[in-house]
Amino acid sequence: MYKLIIRPIFFLFDPEKIHHFTFSLVRFLSKIPLISNLFRSLYQVNDKKLERKLFGLTFKNPVGLAAGFDKNAVLYNELANFGFGFIEIGTVTPKAQEGNPKKRLFRLQDDKGIINRMGFNNEGLEAAIHQLKKNKKRLIIGGNIGKNTQTLPENYTQDYLKCFKGLHTYIDYFVLNVSCPNVGSHAKLNDKDYLIELITECQKLNNKETIQKPILLKIAPDLNNTQLDEIIELVAETKIDGVIASNTSTKRDDLNATDEQLKEIGNGGLSGQPIKDISTKVIQYLADNSNKAFPIIGVGGIHSEKDALEKLKAGADLVQIYTGFIYEGPSLVKRINKAILKSQ
């Protein structure tokens, strides 16, 4: 029904506008008696064999929703009904910001991809905290944090620490987003020495809390083997809890979209099917060359059960979807979980 009727209608409209419309629609429907129960019966797979224990947390299943979908933590309680094992909110920055000028979100329908240059548009830390206080504890919530666009390089760490401290009570794990290509002046965030400094400062703050929360690093899919070796060294040196591989890509290889279309769209991060293989290769490289020394959350181009199983076979412990959720619909979560059960 989704791919035959709903998606063709949604795809007639601007991607960003339909995203907000969908949020409003899901919130409205979820307030109707028994609708939430209907969603749960349609999409959830409840089986103890799906549980995964990582960095001190128990995930009821290994399929999550990636950051960027519920930036401001306004829909995670309702989205929990669609069968996810965990949801990552954000990216959250200390101050609210508009992000990049519109139009900034584009579909590549022939490639089952999306290009975005949103630029960390979000309502800020305090707004996220306000929403997270409404948590009904239905599943694990991750907090993806970043810096404000206008923050000077010498103050980057303070932005991350503000978000870390503010969200600590309300989320189950943290993700340091240092790899988004749409926020400008992020070269420093890819410097190994700076990353060690950033991670160390977050860990110091974490250790002051009664309960320590896992900290993960989200990396780009465009890193070469030397850079991936540095990530492995970084994890070993800092003992950060895990890695999310990967963010969106700046590459435009082997697309069905024409050069004219791509030129009209302009810069931005590419997600969806076109980055499936490169993100899987990153996972495989990290797992093989670290002797699976740390947990990996695999994300990038998962549009089917097969795609998810490839990520898990390559070395991912959990997977996340985003663009696949938009193209394939909510049944994708259930199909993946059923396939994982069948493969065990």
Backbone torsions as a table, in degrees:
resi	resn	phi	psi	omega
1	MET	NA	-43.2	-177.8
2	TYR	-61.6	-51.4	-175.0
3	LYS	-73.1	-27.5	-178.2
4	LEU	-84.6	-35.6	-172.3
5	ILE	-119.6	-55.1	-171.3
6	ILE	-69.5	-50.4	-177.3
7	ARG	-60.3	-45.5	178.6
8	PRO	-57.8	-35.3	177.7
9	ILE	-70.8	-47.2	179.5
10	PHE	-58.1	-39.8	-174.7
11	PHE	-74.6	-2.6	173.4
12	LEU	-77.6	-15.6	-172.4
13	PHE	-112.4	164.5	177.8
14	ASP	-55.6	132.4	-175.3
15	PRO	-57.4	-42.5	-177.9
16	GLU	-69.6	-39.5	179.3
17	LYS	-66.2	-40.9	-179.1
18	ILE	-70.2	-28.5	175.6
19	HIS	-61.4	-48.1	179.4
20	HIS	-66.4	-37.8	177.4
21	PHE	-62.3	-43.3	-179.7
22	THR	-61.3	-41.8	177.2
23	PHE	-57.9	-48.8	-179.6
24	SER	-61.7	-39.8	-179.1
25	LEU	-65.2	-46.8	-179.9
26	VAL	-63.1	-41.7	178.8
27	ARG	-63.0	-42.7	179.1
28	PHE	-63.3	-49.7	-178.2
29	LEU	-62.5	-35.8	-176.9
30	SER	-69.8	-16.1	177.8
31	LYS	-85.6	-12.7	178.2
32	ILE	-77.6	128.6	-179.1
33	PRO	-51.1	134.5	175.9
34	LEU	76.9	-10.7	-179.7
35	ILE	-66.7	-42.1	178.0
36	SER	-61.3	-39.7	176.8
37	ASN	-63.0	-37.8	178.6
38	LEU	-64.8	-45.1	177.5
39	PHE	-58.1	-44.6	-178.9
40	ARG	-63.3	-41.4	-179.4
41	SER	-68.3	-30.1	-178.9
42	LEU	-78.9	-36.3	-165.5
43	TYR	-118.1	-17.9	-176.1
44	GLN	-87.5	143.1	172.5
45	VAL	-121.0	110.1	-176.9
46	ASN	-104.9	107.4	-178.7
47	ASP	-153.1	127.6	-179.0
48	LYS	-58.4	-25.2	-179.5
49	LYS	-68.0	-15.8	178.9
50	LEU	-85.2	-13.3	-177.2
51	GLU	-62.5	141.6	176.2
52	ARG	-130.5	132.7	178.6
53	LYS	-108.2	116.2	-179.0
54	LEU	-139.9	142.3	-178.6
55	PHE	34.2	47.3	174.3
56	GLY	80.9	3.5	-179.7
57	LEU	-114.0	150.1	175.9
58	THR	-110.9	113.1	178.9
59	PHE	-92.2	128.4	-176.1
60	LYS	-69.1	-22.0	167.9
61	ASN	-157.4	164.6	-171.5
62	PRO	-89.3	13.2	-176.5
63	VAL	-108.6	116.2	-177.8
64	GLY	-117.0	169.7	173.7
65	LEU	-102.6	125.4	-175.1
66	ALA	-71.9	160.5	176.3
67	ALA	-62.0	154.5	179.2
68	GLY	105.0	-22.7	179.8
69	PHE	-82.4	-53.3	177.4
70	ASP	-109.6	72.0	-173.5
71	LYS	-58.0	-41.8	-171.1
72	ASN	-103.5	14.6	176.7
73	ALA	58.0	41.0	-178.1
74	VAL	-99.3	-14.4	-172.4
75	LEU	-128.9	5.8	-172.9
76	TYR	-63.1	-34.4	179.1
77	ASN	-63.8	-41.9	178.5
78	GLU	-72.1	-39.9	179.7
79	LEU	-65.0	-23.7	177.6
80	ALA	-59.8	-25.3	-179.9
81	ASN	-70.4	-14.3	-174.6
82	PHE	-91.9	13.0	169.2
83	GLY	97.0	3.0	179.8
84	PHE	-67.7	149.2	173.9
85	GLY	-88.6	-22.1	177.6
86	PHE	-162.7	155.7	179.9
87	ILE	-133.0	134.7	179.8
88	GLU	-107.1	118.4	179.6
89	ILE	-92.0	163.8	179.6
90	GLY	103.5	-173.0	17.4
91	THR	-76.5	132.1	178.0
92	VAL	-99.6	133.1	173.9
93	THR	-115.8	160.2	-176.9
94	PRO	-55.7	-47.1	-179.3
95	LYS	-106.8	150.0	173.5
96	ALA	-62.5	146.1	176.0
97	GLN	-151.1	149.7	-175.4
98	GLU	-72.0	-27.5	-172.4
99	GLY	85.3	-164.0	-178.0
100	ASN	-77.4	160.5	178.8
101	PRO	-60.1	146.8	174.5
102	LYS	-82.5	151.9	4.3
103	LYS	-82.8	137.8	-170.3
104	ARG	-140.0	8.5	179.6
105	LEU	-136.9	126.2	-171.2
106	PHE	-137.9	136.7	174.8
107	ARG	-91.4	140.2	167.9
108	LEU	-111.3	82.3	-169.3
109	GLN	-63.3	-37.1	-179.5
110	ASP	-69.1	-17.8	179.9
111	ASP	-107.2	-3.0	-171.9
112	LYS	52.5	48.3	-178.9
113	GLY	-132.0	172.6	176.5
114	ILE	-138.4	140.2	169.2
115	ILE	-114.0	128.8	177.7
116	ASN	-132.3	148.3	168.6
117	ARG	-135.9	54.4	-174.7
118	MET	-61.6	-42.3	176.6
119	GLY	81.6	38.8	177.8
120	PHE	56.8	40.4	173.0
121	ASN	-66.7	125.4	178.4
122	ASN	-164.9	167.2	-175.2
123	GLU	-89.0	2.6	174.0
124	GLY	93.9	170.5	-173.4
125	LEU	-60.3	-49.0	-175.7
126	GLU	-63.0	-38.6	178.4
127	ALA	-64.9	-39.6	178.5
128	ALA	-64.4	-43.2	178.8
129	ILE	-60.2	-43.7	178.9
130	HIS	-56.1	-43.7	-179.7
131	GLN	-71.8	-37.3	-177.8
132	LEU	-70.1	-19.9	175.1
133	LYS	-67.2	-14.0	179.5
134	LYS	-92.8	8.2	-175.4
135	ASN	-59.0	123.5	179.4
136	LYS	-91.3	8.2	173.8
137	LYS	58.1	41.6	-179.9
138	ARG	-86.2	-21.1	-179.3
139	LEU	-165.3	172.5	-178.6
140	ILE	-71.6	137.2	180.0
141	ILE	-117.9	124.4	174.4
142	GLY	-98.9	152.1	178.3
143	GLY	-117.9	112.0	179.9
144	ASN	-92.6	121.3	-173.1
145	ILE	-122.1	151.3	-179.5
146	GLY	-150.6	-170.8	-178.9
147	LYS	-104.8	156.0	172.1
148	ASN	-70.3	147.7	-176.4
149	THR	-59.5	-38.1	-175.4
150	GLN	-84.9	-2.6	-179.3
151	THR	-67.1	134.9	178.9
152	LEU	-73.4	149.9	-177.6
153	PRO	-51.7	-37.2	-178.9
154	GLU	-69.1	-11.6	-179.1
155	ASN	-112.3	7.1	-179.8
156	TYR	-53.8	-49.2	-175.4
157	THR	-59.7	-39.4	-179.6
158	GLN	-61.9	-35.9	177.1
159	ASP	-62.5	-46.6	179.0
160	TYR	-62.8	-41.3	-178.1
161	LEU	-66.5	-36.5	177.1
162	LYS	-61.1	-46.6	178.8
163	CYS	-66.3	-40.3	-179.2
164	PHE	-60.9	-48.9	-178.9
165	LYS	-66.1	-43.0	-177.0
166	GLY	-66.7	-37.8	-175.8
167	LEU	-89.9	-10.9	-168.7
168	HIS	-53.4	-41.2	-177.7
169	THR	-69.1	-24.1	-164.4
170	TYR	-108.1	-10.9	-178.6
171	ILE	-124.2	166.7	-173.7
172	ASP	-97.7	-27.3	175.7
173	TYR	-150.6	158.8	179.8
174	PHE	-111.6	148.8	171.5
175	VAL	-126.3	122.2	174.6
176	LEU	-86.5	108.7	-178.5
177	ASN	-88.0	102.8	-178.6
178	VAL	-117.9	10.8	-169.6
179	SER	-127.7	10.1	178.7
180	CYS	-72.5	128.5	-177.3
181	PRO	-83.2	4.9	-169.9
182	ASN	-110.9	12.8	-174.9
183	VAL	-111.0	-5.3	177.1
184	GLY	73.3	153.6	175.2
185	SER	43.6	45.0	-179.0
186	HIS	-104.7	16.7	-179.7
187	ALA	-59.1	-39.5	-179.7
188	LYS	-60.7	-32.1	-177.8
189	LEU	-70.7	-12.3	177.5
190	ASN	-101.1	2.7	179.9
191	ASP	-83.5	126.0	-174.7
192	LYS	-58.7	-43.3	-179.2
193	ASP	-62.1	-40.3	178.3
194	TYR	-67.7	-39.8	179.5
195	LEU	-61.5	-38.7	176.3
196	ILE	-61.0	-43.9	178.3
197	GLU	-61.2	-47.0	-178.4
198	LEU	-62.4	-48.9	-179.3
199	ILE	-62.1	-43.8	-179.1
200	THR	-60.4	-43.0	180.0
201	GLU	-66.1	-39.5	176.3
202	CYS	-65.2	-39.3	179.0
203	GLN	-66.2	-38.3	176.9
204	LYS	-59.5	-45.0	178.9
205	LEU	-65.2	-40.2	179.1
206	ASN	-60.8	-41.4	-176.6
207	ASN	-69.2	-17.1	177.8
208	LYS	-80.7	-15.0	-178.1
209	GLU	-84.0	154.4	178.8
210	THR	-62.5	-42.4	177.4
211	ILE	-116.3	124.7	178.8
212	GLN	-85.3	138.2	179.6
213	LYS	-104.3	139.8	178.1
214	PRO	-59.7	145.2	178.5
215	ILE	-121.8	128.1	179.0
216	LEU	-120.8	158.7	178.8
217	LEU	-115.0	128.8	177.7
218	LYS	-99.0	123.9	-173.9
219	ILE	-113.9	163.6	179.9
220	ALA	-81.4	155.9	177.1
221	PRO	-83.1	-8.2	-172.9
222	ASP	-93.1	8.6	-178.5
223	LEU	-73.2	141.3	175.9
224	ASN	-84.2	176.0	-175.1
225	ASN	-62.2	-35.8	177.7
226	THR	-63.6	-42.1	178.4
227	GLN	-68.0	-36.4	177.4
228	LEU	-67.8	-35.8	174.6
229	ASP	-60.7	-38.3	178.0
230	GLU	-65.5	-36.4	176.9
231	ILE	-63.6	-43.0	177.9
232	ILE	-61.1	-44.4	177.0
233	GLU	-63.0	-39.9	179.8
234	LEU	-61.3	-45.3	179.3
235	VAL	-62.8	-43.3	-179.7
236	ALA	-64.3	-40.6	-176.6
237	GLU	-72.9	-42.7	-175.5
238	THR	-91.2	-19.1	-175.2
239	LYS	59.6	33.3	172.3
240	ILE	-60.2	153.6	-167.2
241	ASP	-75.8	-22.4	-179.5
242	GLY	175.5	-179.5	-176.4
243	VAL	-131.4	141.9	170.8
244	ILE	-106.6	120.6	-177.9
245	ALA	-127.2	107.0	16.9
246	SER	-152.7	176.9	174.4
247	ASN	-78.7	-166.2	177.6
248	THR	-77.8	164.6	-175.4
249	SER	-112.1	149.4	174.5
250	THR	-93.1	-5.0	-178.3
251	LYS	-78.3	157.4	180.0
252	ARG	-133.8	42.7	-174.6
253	ASP	-82.9	141.0	169.7
254	ASP	54.3	42.7	178.2
255	LEU	-95.0	150.7	173.1
256	ASN	-77.8	-24.7	177.2
257	ALA	-60.5	141.1	-178.0
258	THR	-77.0	161.9	176.7
259	ASP	-60.3	-34.3	178.9
260	GLU	-65.3	-43.7	178.1
261	GLN	-61.4	-45.2	-177.9
262	LEU	-66.0	-37.4	178.8
263	LYS	-66.0	-39.7	179.3
264	GLU	-65.9	-38.1	178.7
265	ILE	-69.0	-46.9	-179.7
266	GLY	88.5	-157.7	-173.9
267	ASN	-75.2	166.1	179.1
268	GLY	151.0	172.0	179.5
269	GLY	-91.6	130.6	-179.3
270	LEU	-92.4	131.8	176.9
271	SER	-131.7	171.1	178.4
272	GLY	98.0	-161.3	-174.4
273	GLN	-51.9	-36.5	-178.2
274	PRO	-62.0	-20.5	-179.6
275	ILE	-107.2	9.9	-178.3
276	LYS	-56.1	-51.7	-173.5
277	ASP	-71.3	-39.9	-178.1
278	ILE	-69.0	-34.2	177.8
279	SER	-70.6	-36.5	177.6
280	THR	-65.3	-38.9	178.0
281	LYS	-63.9	-37.4	176.6
282	VAL	-62.5	-45.1	178.3
283	ILE	-59.7	-48.3	-179.3
284	GLN	-59.2	-44.2	-178.7
285	TYR	-63.9	-46.8	-179.8
286	LEU	-61.9	-43.7	-178.5
287	ALA	-66.3	-46.5	-176.4
288	ASP	-68.3	-43.6	-172.6
289	ASN	-86.3	-6.0	173.1
290	SER	-108.4	1.9	-172.2
291	ASN	55.3	40.4	178.8
292	LYS	51.7	49.4	-174.5
293	ALA	-78.7	-13.1	-177.0
294	PHE	-150.0	155.5	179.1
295	PRO	-67.2	145.6	177.9
296	ILE	-128.7	131.3	170.6
297	ILE	-101.2	120.8	-175.9
298	GLY	-95.3	128.6	179.3
299	VAL	-146.9	143.1	178.6
300	GLY	133.8	100.6	173.2
301	GLY	78.6	23.7	178.7
302	ILE	-85.4	105.6	-179.6
303	HIS	-119.4	2.4	-177.7
304	SER	-156.2	170.6	175.7
305	GLU	-60.5	-41.9	-179.4
306	LYS	-59.6	-43.7	180.0
307	ASP	-60.0	-42.9	-179.5
308	ALA	-66.3	-43.5	-179.8
309	LEU	-64.9	-33.4	176.0
310	GLU	-62.1	-43.3	179.5
311	LYS	-62.7	-44.3	-179.0
312	LEU	-66.4	-41.1	178.0
313	LYS	-65.2	-33.7	179.9
314	ALA	-70.2	-20.7	178.4
315	GLY	135.8	1.1	177.3
316	ALA	-73.9	142.6	176.4
317	ASP	-92.5	-32.9	176.3
318	LEU	-134.7	163.3	174.8
319	VAL	-129.9	157.2	174.8
320	GLN	-129.2	148.1	174.6
321	ILE	-122.1	158.2	174.6
322	TYR	-151.4	-74.9	-179.6
323	THR	-61.1	-37.5	176.7
324	GLY	-61.4	-34.1	177.5
325	PHE	-64.4	-38.0	-179.8
326	ILE	-71.6	-42.8	-176.9
327	TYR	-79.6	-36.4	-172.3
328	GLU	-101.4	-20.5	179.6
329	GLY	90.4	173.3	-174.3
330	PRO	-65.7	-20.1	179.5
331	SER	-65.0	-17.3	-179.8
332	LEU	-59.4	-38.8	-178.8
333	VAL	-61.3	-48.0	-179.7
334	LYS	-63.3	-42.9	-178.8
335	ARG	-62.6	-40.3	178.8
336	ILE	-65.1	-47.5	-179.1
337	ASN	-61.5	-39.3	177.7
338	LYS	-65.6	-39.1	179.0
339	ALA	-66.5	-37.0	177.3
340	ILE	-64.1	-43.0	177.7
341	LEU	-60.9	-42.2	-178.6
342	LYS	-66.7	-31.6	-175.8
343	SER	-82.6	-12.1	-174.9
344	GLN	-81.3	NA	NA
